[in-house]
Amino acid sequence: GEIWIADLSEKEQPVITKFQAIGRQPYDALISPDGRFYIAGL
């Protein structure tokens, strides 16, 4: 599996960061109320 982080702060050039080989089935991610943090269960 993979997790992708999309930084859309620059509209013209978004930045995608990929974390590969994190396990077969990442599950149930949580996003903090302010949208700043993404926590994935592995």
Buried (B, 14 or more C-beta within 10 A) or exposed (E): EEBEEEEEEEEEEEEEEEEEEEEEEBEEEEEEEEEEEEEBEE
